[in-house]
Amino acid sequence: MIKLPEKIRRTLERIVTELRVRENIYGIGLFGSWSRGDAASSSDVDLFIFDKSDFPCEYVERTEINGLFIDLDHVPRKWVQGPIPPEIDQKLYEMQILYDRDWALTSTKLLMAKSYASPERVDIRTETHVVEADIYLSRATSAFSREDFCSAYLFVGLALENILKVLVEIALEPFSNSRFLETLEASTAKFGMQNLFSEFLEVTRLREASNESVKEKLKLFKNIWDEMQTTTKQNMQTLNSVHFRVKTRLNYYLNPAFLQGTIMRANSLIENEKFSEASHYLSDTLINTLENYMWLKSSIEKVKIDCTTLIRSLKSLEEKNPKNYDRIIDFLNLNNIDKSSADQTINKTREIILKIRGDRKVLIKKHLIKT
């Protein structure tokens, strides 16, 4: 059990006291950096909320208490009544249980403690990353064929990131939004594949990150966020009518407390001269926000968007606000993407995906099966 700072411990006691009286709350657990013991002063507090309410998928709420940013990650209780979804494996594995009404959360955690590092469970988790990589590569190829080279370049970077998550899983390294590069570098080194880490930095242009460029990126992030939040606040009726996942994610990402926490964490990375890490953290956050914002904007404008040609669709949606579109293109480093650079990157990423797909089960057997 990790000993928590007094301020966090008292805040958690207050939250648990308030939540445990709700009929729908069956369990509460602390996960993330504070549970693992690798938190920084700027790290938020992640709480797993075992919720019996009838909602279709996991969702997160952000709140601020006593100067702490708290993420309440609501997970449907029904998820543990069948096969456990792999996306909550790490949360269960590293969790400190704070409240458990009927021992169901404790039982699930004990089960995950036994199976988390097993070859069978790692195989399940890595397979999900392979599928995601294939989906993004397919989108990149389709966007390229339709001459939307910016979308092709964006998607191919996401395809590469997802396939490299396979190595992180097999290395049994924890995922963290603001420490992804650190974890990926350690994982590729473990398997003697440091060249793949270098390839990722090149494809995503993260190697070019500097103190000045990341500070400028942070300014752009805030300007883009302000525009998205203003549009959302002006269209709350439409927001309430969109898909549950889109609505809950926008409520989370466009919460002022989320922006404050993001700026604080990015500044902490910059102060520690982790410029590439800060750039990746901000880009990952904006892309997740942008995808959901575009679904809302398409509902507002009553037009369909094409996920394959995402950037082209964005330009159409932001026709009345071209300045914001230009900011997003600058932020994502999508200026001067031509056919040749997109084609080369797609081919390079396809080779890496094929290699890791071919090596995946061999790596699992070699590093996780005890002889």
N, C-alpha and C positions, 0 to 999 in steps of 0.2 A: 504494500500500500504506500503510495507516494504521499509524503507529508506536504500539505498545501499551505500557502501563506494564510495568515489569519484573516485577512480581508476577504479572500476568496472562500475560505471555509465558512465564515459567517454568512456570506451572501448565499452560498449554496444551501445552508441550513434554512435560511429564510424562504428560498424558492421551493425547496422540498416541502416545507410546512404549508405553503400556500397551495401547491399543486396536489398533494396527496389526498386532500379532501374532495377533489373532483371525482365524480363517479366514473368518468371515462379514463382516468389515469391509473394504470396498473403497475407502472414501474418507472424509475428514473435512474439514469446512470451517467457518470462522467466519463467522457472519452476524449481523444485528441491529445494535444501537446501537454496539457496539464495533467492528464492521466498517465501519459508515458514518462513524464519527467523531463521533457526537452523544451518546455515553453520558454518564450522570451517575454520580457515585460509588456510587449505590445500584442501578445497572443490573446485571442478571445477564448472564452470558456464554452466548451461544447457539451451539451446535455442531450442524452438519448431519452426521449419521452415515449414510453411504451403506451400507446393510445388505443383504446377500444372503439373509438368513434368510427363511424362509417365514412371513410374517405379512401379514394382509389390508389393513392401512392404517397410515398414519403414526402414530407415538406418541412421547411425550416422557417422559423420566425426569429428575428433579431430584436433584442431589447437591451437597454442600458440600465444597469443598477449599480449604484455606488461607484460610478466611473468605470465599471467593467462592462465589456461587450459580451453578452450572453447569446449563444445560438441554441434555440430549443428545436431539436431535430425530432419531429413527430414521426414515429414509425408505427404502421398499423399492427395491432396485436395479432391479427389473423395471419400475418406473414410467417409466424413461427408454428402455425398449425399444420403446415405442409413443408415442403423443401424450403430451407432458408435462402432468400435471395443473396447472391454473392456480394452485392454492393454494401451489405451491412456486416460482412465478416469481420473486417478490421475493427469496426466500432464495438462489436460484441467482444472481440478478443482482448482489446486493451481497456475495456470498461471497468470502472470502479462503481459497484452498485450502491446507490444512495437510498433507494426505496424499492420494495418489491412486495406487492399486495398478496400475491398467491404463489410465489416462488417460481412462476413461469419464466421470468427473466433470468433468475439465477440458474435454472435448469438449462436454459438456452445458452447462457454464457459458458457453463461447464461443458456442454456439448461442443461448443466452438473452441474452447481451450484444448480439447482433445484432438479436434480435426483440422484446426486452422493450418498447421504446417504439414498436413498429410499430403502425399502425392495426389491423391484423388481430389482433395479440395482445391489444391493449387491448380490442378488441371482444369477444374470448373471455372475458377477465377480468370485464368489466363485465356481460356477459350472465349470469354466475353470480350476481352481486349482485342483478340484476333478478329472477332466479328465486327467490332467497332472500327478497327483499322480498315477492314475490307469495305465497309460502308463508305467511309470517308474517301478512300482511294477511288471507289466507283463514282462518287460525286465529283471528285477532281477530274477524272477522265471525261465524264459527261460535260462538265463545265468547259473543259479544254476544247472538246469537239464543237461546242457552241460558241467558241471564241470569247468566253468570259475568263480571261487568264488570271485576273485578280482572285476570283472565286476558286479557280483551280489551284492557285498557289496557297491560298488559305487552307483549303481542305487537305491538300497533300501534307501540310505541316501537322494538321490534326491527326491524319492517318499515321504519320511517323511517330508522333507522341504516343498514340494508343498502342502501337506494336511494341514500342520500347517499354511500356508498362509491364509487358510479359516478363522482362528481365527483372524488374523491380519486385514483382510477385515471387518469382522463383528464388530471388535473393532474400526473401522474407523481410524486406525493408518496408517501413511504414510510409504510407502516402501522406504528404502534407502539401497544401496549396502553395505555401510560401517557401518550401524547401525541396521542391521537385527536382531542380537541377543537382543539388547536393546529393540527393538520394539516387538519382539516375547515374551520376558519375561514379558513386560507390558501387552500384550494381553492375555497371558495365566493366568496371575494373575487376570485380570478383570473378567474372567469366572471361577475362582477357579480351574484351570487346570494346576497349576504349575508343577505337576508331568510330564506333556507332554514336558515341556521345559527341565526338567532334562533328560528325555528319549532321547531327540534330542541331547543334549550335549554328552550323553553316546554313542549313535549310531555313531555319527560323530567324536568321539574322541576329541571333542573340549575342553572337561573338562581338558584334559591333557596339554593344551597349556600353555607355560611359556615364560618368556622373552627370554631365550636362544633358545628354540625350534622355536619360531616365527622368530627370527633373522636369524636362519639357514634356515628356510622356505623361507624367503625373498631372501636370496642368491641363493637358488635353483631356485626360480621363475625367477630371472634375467638370470641365466644360461640356463634354459629351453627356456625362451623367446628369448635369443640370437640365439639359435639353430634354432628355428622355423622361426625367421626373416631372418636368413641367407639362409635357404632353400627356403623361399618364394621369396626373392630378386633374387635368382639364377634361378627362374622358373616363371618369370613375365608373359611370354606368356601363360603358363598353367593357372596361376591365372586369367588372363583376359578371359579365356574360360570357367571357372567353373560357377556354379549357382550364380545368382546375390546376393543372401543372403550370400553365403559363401565368395564371393569376397569382398563385402562391409564390412563384419564383420572382415575379416582378415586385410583389409586396416585400419580398426579402431584399432583393438587390437594390431597390430604389428607396429603401428605408434610410433616412439621414444617418442613423446610427451605423448602418453598414458602410456608408461612405466614410464616416469618421474613422471607423476601424481599418478600412482599406488604406486610407491615407497614412494612418499611424504605422501600420505594418510596413508599407512601402518605404516610408521615411526611415524606419529602423534598418531595413535592408540596405538602403542607400548610405546611411551613416556608417554601416559596417563594410562598405565598399563591395557589396554583392550586387553589382549593377545588372548583370545578366539575370540573376534570380529575381530581382525587383521587376525587371522588364517582363519576364515570363509571367510572374504573378499578376501584374496589371493586365496583360494581354488576355490571359486565361479568364480573368474576372470579367473583362469587357465583352469577350466573345460570348460567354454564357448569358450575360445580360442582354446583349444585342439580339441574339437569336429569339429570345422571348419577346423583346420589345417589337421586333418586326412582325410577329404574329398579332400583337395588339394593334400596331399601326395599320396592318392590312385589314383588320376588322373595322377600324375607324374609317379608313378610306373606301371600305367595301370593295376591295380588289384581292385577287388571289396572288400569292407570291410563289415563286419557284425556288425550292430549297437548293436545287442544283446550281442555279445562277444567283446565289445569295447576294453578291455585291451589286450585280446589275439590278436586282430587285430593290435593294436598298437605295440605289440612286433614284429609282422611280418613286419610291415612297417618300424620299426626302427632296423631291422636286421643288417644293415650296421653301425648303430650308437647305439650299446647296452648301452653305457654309458648314453645317453640321456633318454632311456627307464628306466634305473635304477633310474635316478634322478626323473622322473615323479612318479614312484612307491613310492619312499621315500617321495616325496612332498605330495602325496595323502594319506599317511599313510596306504598303501595297503600291506605292508609287513606282513607276518605271518597270512594272512587270510586263514582259513581252512574251511572245509565243515561244521563243527559244528557251528562255529561262524556266518557264512553266513546264515545257516538255522535258527538259533535262532533269528537273526536280522530280517530276512524276516517275520517270524511268528509274532514277536512283532509289526513290522510295519503294517502288515496286520490287526491286531487287532485295532491299533490306527486309521487306515484309516476307518475301518468299524464303529468305534465309532463316529468319526467326521462326516462321511457321515450321520449317523443316527441322530446326534444332530444338524446338520447344519440349517435346516429350523426352528427347535425349538428355537435355539439361535437367528436367524434373527427375528423371531416373538417376542421373549421376549425382545430383546434389541433395536430393531429398529422400531417396530410398536407402535405408540402412541395410548393409550387407552383413 
